[in-house]
Amino acid sequence: MLIRIDPGSSVPLFEQLAASVRAEIVRGSVVPGERLPSARDLAESLELNVHTVLRGYQVVRDEGLIELRRGRGAVVTDRARDYAALAELLPQFVAEAKRLGLSPAALAALIREAY
């Protein structure tokens, strides 16, 4: 699993971390039942405060993608399969939007409107 953060970004570090974990789940790089790195280990490797990592993990937990268990750490839930299935639909959806000449901004606006 590859977690990427940009300390110079205006996006808070915990949100970047949550987005990166979410992306890895959607890509299928991590699967249900798999343990994520401990908050302490991840904080050390990314040179972040452990509370920043925990906050990022909590965001993904609140979305139902991971469970946080004392002593067991962060574990990917079965809901990750649903996200991965949705991700499989995206390439065809994006290709059709491109074929129709929709800009990324227009496509995002349509998704926001439908959501």
C-alpha positions as protocol buffer text, in pm:
chain_id: "A"
residue {
  index: 1
  type: MET
  ca { x: 0 y: 0 z: 0 }
}
residue {
  index: 2
  type: LEU
  ca { x: 136 y: 336 z: -103 }
}
residue {
  index: 3
  type: ILE
  ca { x: 18 y: 639 z: 95 }
}
residue {
  index: 4
  type: ARG
  ca { x: 97 y: 975 z: -57 }
}
residue {
  index: 5
  type: ILE
  ca { x: 74 y: 1312 z: 108 }
}
residue {
  index: 6
  type: ASP
  ca { x: 186 y: 1659 z: 0 }
}
residue {
  index: 7
  type: PRO
  ca { x: 288 y: 1873 z: 298 }
}
residue {
  index: 8
  type: GLY
  ca { x: 267 y: 2183 z: 77 }
}
residue {
  index: 9
  type: SER
  ca { x: -95 y: 2121 z: -23 }
}
residue {
  index: 10
  type: SER
  ca { x: -380 y: 2331 z: 112 }
}
residue {
  index: 11
  type: VAL
  ca { x: -570 y: 2004 z: 179 }
}
residue {
  index: 12
  type: PRO
  ca { x: -528 y: 1901 z: 544 }
}
residue {
  index: 13
  type: LEU
  ca { x: -287 y: 1613 z: 596 }
}
residue {
  index: 14
  type: PHE
  ca { x: -548 y: 1387 z: 758 }
}
residue {
  index: 15
  type: GLU
  ca { x: -777 y: 1436 z: 455 }
}
residue {
  index: 16
  type: GLN
  ca { x: -493 y: 1354 z: 217 }
}
residue {
  index: 17
  type: LEU
  ca { x: -420 y: 1041 z: 416 }
}
residue {
  index: 18
  type: ALA
  ca { x: -788 y: 936 z: 414 }
}
residue {
  index: 19
  type: ALA
  ca { x: -810 y: 998 z: 38 }
}
residue {
  index: 20
  type: SER
  ca { x: -497 y: 793 z: -22 }
}
residue {
  index: 21
  type: VAL
  ca { x: -626 y: 499 z: 186 }
}
residue {
  index: 22
  type: ARG
  ca { x: -963 y: 524 z: 10 }
}
residue {
  index: 23
  type: ALA
  ca { x: -791 y: 521 z: -330 }
}
residue {
  index: 24
  type: GLU
  ca { x: -588 y: 211 z: -239 }
}
residue {
  index: 25
  type: ILE
  ca { x: -910 y: 36 z: -135 }
}
residue {
  index: 26
  type: VAL
  ca { x: -1087 y: 135 z: -457 }
}
residue {
  index: 27
  type: ARG
  ca { x: -792 y: 14 z: -665 }
}
residue {
  index: 28
  type: GLY
  ca { x: -802 y: -319 z: -485 }
}
residue {
  index: 29
  type: SER
  ca { x: -450 y: -277 z: -350 }
}
residue {
  index: 30
  type: VAL
  ca { x: -588 y: -369 z: -10 }
}
residue {
  index: 31
  type: VAL
  ca { x: -868 y: -619 z: 36 }
}
residue {
  index: 32
  type: PRO
  ca { x: -1128 y: -693 z: 304 }
}
residue {
  index: 33
  type: GLY
  ca { x: -970 y: -842 z: 612 }
}
residue {
  index: 34
  type: GLU
  ca { x: -631 y: -692 z: 539 }
}
residue {
  index: 35
  type: ARG
  ca { x: -462 y: -493 z: 813 }
}
residue {
  index: 36
  type: LEU
  ca { x: -337 y: -145 z: 739 }
}
residue {
  index: 37
  type: PRO
  ca { x: -11 y: -19 z: 889 }
}
residue {
  index: 38
  type: SER
  ca { x: -40 y: 81 z: 1252 }
}
residue {
  index: 39
  type: ALA
  ca { x: -97 y: 452 z: 1310 }
}
residue {
  index: 40
  type: ARG
  ca { x: 239 y: 474 z: 1485 }
}
residue {
  index: 41
  type: ASP
  ca { x: 429 y: 302 z: 1201 }
}
residue {
  index: 42
  type: LEU
  ca { x: 254 y: 506 z: 934 }
}
residue {
  index: 43
  type: ALA
  ca { x: 312 y: 831 z: 1124 }
}
residue {
  index: 44
  type: GLU
  ca { x: 680 y: 748 z: 1151 }
}
residue {
  index: 45
  type: SER
  ca { x: 719 y: 658 z: 784 }
}
residue {
  index: 46
  type: LEU
  ca { x: 532 y: 970 z: 665 }
}
residue {
  index: 47
  type: GLU
  ca { x: 687 y: 1195 z: 930 }
}
residue {
  index: 48
  type: LEU
  ca { x: 344 y: 1290 z: 1065 }
}
residue {
  index: 49
  type: ASN
  ca { x: 199 y: 1316 z: 1411 }
}
residue {
  index: 50
  type: VAL
  ca { x: 28 y: 991 z: 1513 }
}
residue {
  index: 51
  type: HIS
  ca { x: -291 y: 1188 z: 1588 }
}
residue {
  index: 52
  type: THR
  ca { x: -298 y: 1310 z: 1226 }
}
residue {
  index: 53
  type: VAL
  ca { x: -285 y: 949 z: 1106 }
}
residue {
  index: 54
  type: LEU
  ca { x: -553 y: 845 z: 1355 }
}
residue {
  index: 55
  type: ARG
  ca { x: -778 y: 1128 z: 1237 }
}
residue {
  index: 56
  type: GLY
  ca { x: -733 y: 1018 z: 875 }
}
residue {
  index: 57
  type: TYR
  ca { x: -810 y: 659 z: 971 }
}
residue {
  index: 58
  type: GLN
  ca { x: -1120 y: 779 z: 1159 }
}
residue {
  index: 59
  type: VAL
  ca { x: -1250 y: 949 z: 843 }
}
residue {
  index: 60
  type: VAL
  ca { x: -1221 y: 624 z: 649 }
}
residue {
  index: 61
  type: ARG
  ca { x: -1370 y: 434 z: 944 }
}
residue {
  index: 62
  type: ASP
  ca { x: -1670 y: 670 z: 945 }
}
residue {
  index: 63
  type: GLU
  ca { x: -1722 y: 582 z: 577 }
}
residue {
  index: 64
  type: GLY
  ca { x: -1734 y: 214 z: 676 }
}
residue {
  index: 65
  type: LEU
  ca { x: -1422 y: 115 z: 485 }
}
residue {
  index: 66
  type: ILE
  ca { x: -1211 y: 16 z: 784 }
}
residue {
  index: 67
  type: GLU
  ca { x: -1263 y: -91 z: 1142 }
}
residue {
  index: 68
  type: LEU
  ca { x: -1035 y: 39 z: 1414 }
}
residue {
  index: 69
  type: ARG
  ca { x: -974 y: -215 z: 1687 }
}
residue {
  index: 70
  type: ARG
  ca { x: -758 y: -158 z: 1990 }
}
residue {
  index: 71
  type: GLY
  ca { x: -470 y: -401 z: 1975 }
}
residue {
  index: 72
  type: ARG
  ca { x: -557 y: -518 z: 1624 }
}
residue {
  index: 73
  type: GLY
  ca { x: -527 y: -189 z: 1438 }
}
residue {
  index: 74
  type: ALA
  ca { x: -706 y: -82 z: 1122 }
}
residue {
  index: 75
  type: VAL
  ca { x: -868 y: -362 z: 923 }
}
residue {
  index: 76
  type: VAL
  ca { x: -1035 y: -324 z: 582 }
}
residue {
  index: 77
  type: THR
  ca { x: -1407 y: -410 z: 594 }
}
residue {
  index: 78
  type: ASP
  ca { x: -1621 y: -602 z: 346 }
}
residue {
  index: 79
  type: ARG
  ca { x: -1767 y: -271 z: 229 }
}
residue {
  index: 80
  type: ALA
  ca { x: -1440 y: -221 z: 39 }
}
residue {
  index: 81
  type: ARG
  ca { x: -1572 y: -468 z: -221 }
}
residue {
  index: 82
  type: ASP
  ca { x: -1858 y: -228 z: -298 }
}
residue {
  index: 83
  type: TYR
  ca { x: -1613 y: 56 z: -357 }
}
residue {
  index: 84
  type: ALA
  ca { x: -1396 y: -164 z: -579 }
}
residue {
  index: 85
  type: ALA
  ca { x: -1704 y: -266 z: -781 }
}
residue {
  index: 86
  type: LEU
  ca { x: -1794 y: 99 z: -828 }
}
residue {
  index: 87
  type: ALA
  ca { x: -1440 y: 173 z: -942 }
}
residue {
  index: 88
  type: GLU
  ca { x: -1475 y: -90 z: -1214 }
}
residue {
  index: 89
  type: LEU
  ca { x: -1760 y: 114 z: -1364 }
}
residue {
  index: 90
  type: LEU
  ca { x: -1564 y: 438 z: -1377 }
}
residue {
  index: 91
  type: PRO
  ca { x: -1346 y: 380 z: -1685 }
}
residue {
  index: 92
  type: GLN
  ca { x: -1649 y: 316 z: -1906 }
}
residue {
  index: 93
  type: PHE
  ca { x: -1833 y: 611 z: -1754 }
}
residue {
  index: 94
  type: VAL
  ca { x: -1537 y: 845 z: -1807 }
}
residue {
  index: 95
  type: ALA
  ca { x: -1481 y: 718 z: -2162 }
}
residue {
  index: 96
  type: GLU
  ca { x: -1844 y: 793 z: -2249 }
}
residue {
  index: 97
  type: ALA
  ca { x: -1815 y: 1141 z: -2099 }
}
residue {
  index: 98
  type: LYS
  ca { x: -1502 y: 1204 z: -2308 }
}
residue {
  index: 99
  type: ARG
  ca { x: -1679 y: 1076 z: -2619 }
}
residue {
  index: 100
  type: LEU
  ca { x: -1955 y: 1330 z: -2553 }
}
residue {
  index: 101
  type: GLY
  ca { x: -1698 y: 1606 z: -2506 }
}
residue {
  index: 102
  type: LEU
  ca { x: -1774 y: 1671 z: -2138 }
}
residue {
  index: 103
  type: SER
  ca { x: -1498 y: 1844 z: -1946 }
}
residue {
  index: 104
  type: PRO
  ca { x: -1391 y: 1699 z: -1612 }
}
residue {
  index: 105
  type: ALA
  ca { x: -1554 y: 1997 z: -1440 }
}
residue {
  index: 106
  type: ALA
  ca { x: -1883 y: 1940 z: -1623 }
}
residue {
  index: 107
  type: LEU
  ca { x: -1874 y: 1569 z: -1542 }
}
residue {
  index: 108
  type: ALA
  ca { x: -1807 y: 1646 z: -1175 }
}
residue {
  index: 109
  type: ALA
  ca { x: -2097 y: 1893 z: -1175 }
}
residue {
  index: 110
  type: LEU
  ca { x: -2330 y: 1627 z: -1318 }
}
residue {
  index: 111
  type: ILE
  ca { x: -2221 y: 1381 z: -1053 }
}
residue {
  index: 112
  type: ARG
  ca { x: -2271 y: 1636 z: -775 }
}
residue {
  index: 113
  type: GLU
  ca { x: -2615 y: 1719 z: -912 }
}
residue {
  index: 114
  type: ALA
  ca { x: -2719 y: 1354 z: -934 }
}
residue {
  index: 115
  type: TYR
  ca { x: -2579 y: 1278 z: -591 }
}
